Amino acid sequence: MSLFSIAWKSIRERGLASTLTALSVTLGVMLMVVVLVISGAVNAAFSQRTIAYDLIVGHQRGGELPLVLSAVYRVQPASENLPYLYYKQLKEDRRVVSAVPFAFGDVTEKGFFPLVGTTSEYFENDYTPGEKFRIRGKRINGYFDAIIGSEVARRNDWDLGSQFQIQHGGAESTHVHNEMFTVVAVIQQTGTPNDRTVFVNIEGFYAIAGHETPLNEVEARLKNFYASDPARLKIALDQITAAKTLEETEAAAGHDAHHHHEIPDAAKEVTAVLIRTRPLTEFPFDAIYLSSELKEGYQAMAVNPMKPIRKLMNDVLGNVKKGLIVLTGMIILVSGVSIFVSIYNSMADRRREIGIMRALGARRGSVFGIVLAESVVLCVGGGLLGWLFGHGLAVAAAPYVTAQTGLLLDPWAIDSMEFILFPVLLALAVLVGILPATTAYRTDVADALSS
Amino acid sequence: MSLQLHYVRKCYREPDGRALPVLGIEHYQLSQGEQAALIGSSGCGKTTLLNVISGILLPDTGQVEVSGTDIAQLPEVVRDRFRAEKIGFIFQTFNLLPGFTALENVLLGMTFSRGRTDRTFAESLLERVGLKDRRHHRPARMSVGEQQRVSVARSLANRPALLLADEPTANVDPANQELILNLIRHTCGEHKVTLLMVTHAVEVAETFDRVDRLQDFNHPESAVREVTA
């Protein structure tokens, strides 16, 4: 009969008190595990895994974080756009394997899901490294074809053939565009912001009435952007001049201002350009060189999407996680104190038991070990249950959380904190058990037997 | 000799610091396999004597030899081990652990001796005391007589050389009293275990060939002299 089995019988003897004290540890650990699983999922959602691009190129005035929030998370549109011509220029760079234009602006009238104008290339690339889009339906061909994310389909109850309109600006706007978009494909769940996005043909995006920028304004912006590249500026301005001439001719002929005609590339703008450079293994410095080159000459900037996100994670979410961990740590600590109180209070009742064991030949060290083992069984056993319940809760809640937030929970993902959890619980058990164990150690056998 | 006491003195300390003499025994002995009843008035030091013999209490002076070993000279850890291996104890109030079954209570006695338990022997002991079918029952579900029989089985679990019984029949009915007494005496006789049984009951003492009256050989006042000298 081991000391642990003797301790276990003592625990069973005080069933209710033991269960309640172990349960408090169980709850504390369960909460901690849930916090770790959720923060792990949030971390994954904000990590490199969310995007398979090396650089995001945007206008210098926007700032790095807004650019990434806009291009990757579709949280807010960028304040400044880039010329479409610049996207084409990047596409021709030998270091660029793939350049995808990204125009982000309006939202769907129903559900207010963000609308992104892009090309088919976006869906040909991985959405996260090594993960291809799985799409049910066909490619975007028409101007007003749309591919919708799984969450958009589920929430809005849309499927292939569904038609919808979009709202200019954000959810607070009341201006609904007349154009009717048709769902031609649905993306299977990715666990990324793509699930909550409606993708449309970038040409269709420009064709939406009201999306064109007045030519004079475009001209001023181009002059500003290409100030240090007269050759490209000339090409751009030539296109604008031609477009102006066409507009004046049409106006003279009495055509409607919203009459659709081909928009010159120089008049188009994109929110961002997503860049994949040549393989890092062969050309490790492509992204770095390209990024530093872009900072010179043009009013553009290239951002490694991870940098601002990591900063955001560390500055905001990291602290929230730390706060929650500290909170659950406090709960576990309080549970430890309740174990101490429970065992310590039981020592008066168990004095005689200890006396009997000592009379039967148990050494002081043995009764010390038995009481300490009780503390360990309650603390670590309660913790183990909490660990199982925590992950079990994550398994049960994962579909609901994913449905509500789009966050893909990995219920059995083990955080590094969990590896130190049990040594910490063991240390806590020893800490709270040592005083009652010492009381047992010091028990006077003759006194205890006569009590 | 199985048990020898030489010049054993024991005093308790009063709260005011004064010495309260309890034991003053010049010489006392029991041969191996001998069985003796120890009688004496309440408070004369019978339980203290058993505690001193078992090493639960240390004498202030003197030698307590069990099977040739002066247990008063042993370090505490060795003394505990010695008690577990060589001395069986039967208490007046049985002192079974409530969370353990009858069998586990018997096994517990073995646990503290060599760390190994002999389940077969423990079961045979319970069979011997007529509790084979009750071995998985906890004390709360047993009668007083059955509990004391478990206590008897537990005291013999480590095949002791000396069995100390502190009024083992005081709390049981007359029928069980005879049964338990016979059980203890017969088993001790069978295994040549030396038995010292404290009792208040005349009818119990009368069954022994040797009956010792503690007052006849215990002179606590000599302990005072020893302590104050």
Interface residues (C-beta under 8 A of the other chain):
Chain A: M1 I6 K9 S10 R12 E13 R352 E353 I356 M357 R358 A359 L360 G361 A362 R363 R364 G365 S366 V445 A446 L449 S450
Chain B: T47 T48 N51 S54 I56 L57 E76 V77 D80 R81 R83 A84 E85 F89 F91 N95 L97 P98 G99 F100 E104 L107 L108 G109 M110 T111 F112 S113 T117 R154 N158
